[in-house]
Amino acid sequence: MTILLGVTLAMCSRRPDPVEYNGHTYIDLGLPSGTKWATCNLGAASPEDYGDYYSWSETRPHNENTLNEGLWHENELGILRRHGAIDEYENLTAGYDAATANWGGKWRMPTRAEFEELRRECTTETHEDYVLFTGPNGNSIILPFAGSKEQSIFRLTYDIIGGRIGHYWTSSADNWHHLSCYYYALKSHDICKSSSHMGYSVRPVCD
């Protein structure tokens, strides 16, 4: 009985290693949708690293010397549809998705619904530099408090906001006349809206 109990406890405490796909790794959290979450932010070398900051619909990270010239300044969903930047569900298409453009394969930015599922289905544990998300199957990922970075629409100025905050882009636009995009606010665990020029983190997902 003691031996069997020890084996059972060992099996329950064992966690699978991250799975590599297309040169990057993900963790299966056991979510109902089957969505797999990357272990690192886009541009990061480890789960604790902040990675790069992107404007919504931009596939290149913010650069202190160059103003991005993508579609983030457009303020109507109709314009984005005509460009082919969003689909019928108001989510970014592959050509305007930072995760797809940089990691390839089936990697993409999470939708608003997928961040809502992460919040709803996982238990969270807040640490000094990150939040730990533990899925229904006991597997975990961390999202660091990476802050945010603003690139002015009119001039090359950058404001990096630090502290215990973290903003993570979804691929979802708001169905409104003036473009606003949804992001996940790590500090409050809320889905919020923001102007598309803001520089936020991206945590890729795959199916």
Summary of the structure (lengths in Angstrom):
residues: 207
radius of gyration: 18.1
end to end distance: 40.6
largest distance: 71.0
contacts: 634
relative contact order: 0.22
helix: 18%
strand: 31%
